[in-house]
Amino acid sequence: MKPMCLLPIALIASFSLLSPIAQADTYTKEEYQQIFAGDDTYKQEQAIESIFFVGLNDPSTYQSIKTKIDTLLPSAKDKHVIDNIAWLIKGLGYSGDPQFREYLNQLAQGDTHKKIRKYAKRALADLSKFEQWNPILQDKSQYNPEQSHRTNVYAAALRSDNLELMRTTAKRIANERLFDNYMLQQLAAQLSPMRLIDDNKLAIDTYAWITRALATSGNEDFKADVEAVAQNAKQKKLRKYATKYLAKFY
């Protein structure tokens, strides 16, 4: 497995999470509700992308999404309507709220368009993940008021004990190029020590992505952190990844 092609999780492959997203903290709860009550599908897609890591804890917003889906389902024969519903279903998955599990099950098992059924099944998987992730993303115990909300949410995710969440966060940081000094410090802190490292693929992949994000920044102040992984990591595969990142220090 080449380091530049680390195995992506299904969530990222399915939902294109590495695409540019709107700043999550540009929307208020009222704005979310207005967007989902309206008919601007582009704004709805942006809002749903922003929900992914905002740590949004607002049941009324998710109820607005469900209401929108119910409104659109009778006309779910037009391609654009079907696409719109698929996006809205993603939003319910990101809620992590178990009250929507039965609703998503009904969509997944019903007689709706096959694309709607497919996305409902994916949203069910996301629902279980975000049920665990959202309390972490919403944790403000170490919130830094001098940083943006998104930066604080990413930092909380990196500090978590959930490897998949840490890996997803490192991928987003690298692809969104969030390379301010504070964010790089949060990444570097995960490498010394590597709290959750062991020989399983997920752990190695997670710390490879954290190392890669630091290398991608091209910030010489953090080159030593990448060198330390290349020289000292117990896992040969992780050392190999870090060495290749060093050779192309971005």
N, C-alpha and C positions, 0 to 999 in steps of 0.2 A: 504494500500500500504506500503510495507516494505521499509525502507530507503535504504537498499542495492540493491533495485530493482526499483529505481526511473524510471518513465516512460521515455523511450528513444524517441527522436524525430525520425521521419521517415527517415530523412537524415542519421542518424547514423545507424539505423537498416539496411537500404538498402545498404549503401556503405561501411560498416565495417570501420568507421572512427576511431575506437578506436585501430586499429591495428598499430604496429610500422610503422613509416614513415621515409623517408629519410629527412635529414636536408634540409629545403626548400632553405636555402641560399647557398647550395653547387652547385647550377646550375646557370650559366649565361644565358642570353637570347639566346646567340649563341648555348649553349649546349642544351637548350630545343629544339631549332629548329633542331639541328643535331639528337637528339634522335627521334623526331617524323618523321624525314625524313628517318630514318633507319628502320631496321626490328627486333630489339631486343625488344620483347614484354615485357620482365621483366623490362627493363630499362624504357619503356614507362609507365608501371604501377607505378613504383616508382616515375617517374616525375609527373604523374597526382596526386598521393597522396600528393606530395610535394606542388603542386599548391594550394591545398585546402585552406591553410592559409598563403600563401606567400604574398598575396596582389599583385599578378602579374598583371602589367598593360602593356601588350605588345601584341597588336593586331596581330602582325606577328606570334607569337607563336600559338595563337588560330587558325589563318588561316592555319598554318602547320598541326594542328590537324584535321581541316575540310578536308584539301587536302588528308590526310592519310585515313580518313574515306571513301572519294569518291573513292580512289584507291582500297580499300579493299572490298567495297560493291559488286562488280560483282562476287566475290568469297565467298560471305557470306553464304556458305552452310556447310563449314567445321567448327566443333565446336571451334577450336582454333581461327579461324578467327573471328567468331561471338563473342567470349569472348574478343578478342582484340578490336573489334569495340565498344563493350559495355563500355570498359574502356575509350576509346577515347571520347565517347559521354559524359561520366562523366565530362571530361575535359572542354568540351564546356559549360556544365552547370555551372561549377565553374567560367567561364569567367565573368558571369553577364552582358554580352554584348548583348543588345537587337537585334543586327543585326543577331544573330543566332537563334532567336525565330522561324522565318518562316521555316528555315532549319530543326530545331528539330521537328517542327510540321509535316513537310513532312515525316520525318522518323517515327514519332509516328503513323501517319495515313496511311502510305504506305503499300506495300505488301512485306516488308522485313520480316526476321525471327521474331517470336514473342518476343524473348529475346531483339532484337534490338528495337522493338517498345516499349517494357516495359521500357527499360532504357532511351529511348528518352523522354517518358512521365515524368520519374523521373527527368531527366535533365532539363526539362521545369520548373518544380517546383523549382529546384535549381537555375536556371537562375534568377527567380524573387527574390529569397532570396539574391543571391550574387550581384544582381544589387544594393541592399541596403547595403550589407555588405562590398563589396570591397572598397568603398570610406573610410570606417572606417578603414579597414585593411591597407590601403595605406597612412593613415594620419601620417605624420611625425612631427607634431607640437610639440610633446613631446618626440621625438625620443632620446634615450639615446645611444650615440655612444660607451659606454663601455659595452653594452649588445649586445647579438646576435640579428640578424634580427628577428628570430622567437620569441624571448622573447619580443622584441619591438612590434611585431604584436599582440601577445597575450595580452600584457598590454593595447594596444589601444582598443582591443575588450572588455576587462573588463571595461574600462572607458566609454564605449558607453552607449547609452540609449536603446539598443536593447536587451531585455531579452533573446530571443532565442540564439542570438550570444554570450551573456555572459555565458549562460548555456553550450553551445557547447564548449566554451573555457575552462570553469572550468572542464568539463569532460576530455578534451584532456590533460590538465595539470595534472590531477590526474592519468590518465592512462599512460601518457608518463613519469610520475614521474619527472616533472620539478620542483624540490623543492629547487632550490638555494634561497638564502635569498631575492634577489630582486623580484623574482616571488612570493614568499610567502607574501612579503610586498604589492604587487599589489592586491593579493587576500584579505588580511586583510583589506586593505583600502576600499573595497566594503562593509564590514560589519559594518563600523562605519563612517558615517551612512549608512543604507541600503536604498539607494536613491529611488529605484523603488519598494520597497516591498508593497504588499497589499494582499488581501485575495484570489486572483485567483491562480489557480494551477501552471501556468507557473512561476509566481513570487516566490512562495514558493519553487518550484522545483529548480529554479535557485539559490536561496540563500542557499538551502540545499546542492547543489553540490559545491558551493564555500566553505561552511563550511566543507564539506566532504574532499575536496582537502587539506585544511589546516590540518585536522585531519590525513589524510593519510600520510602526510609528517612526522609525528612523532616528529616534531620539538617542543620542550617544550617552546620555546620562543613565540610560537603562540597559545599555549593551552588556554591562557586567552581569546583570541578572540573567540574560540569555546565555552568556558564557558559563555561568555557574551551573545551569541546567545541562549544557553540553558536556561539561567536564565531570559533574558530580552525581547526576541522576542515577539511581540504582537500576533503572530499566534501560536496557540497551536501545530499544526502539525510541524511547523519549530522547536519549542522548543523540541518536541519529537525526531525529527531527530538528532538535535545537542546533546541531552543528550545521545542517543545511540552511536553517534560517540565518545563522551567523554569516555564512558564506555569501548570502544575498542581503545583508543587512540593509533594509529598504530605505 
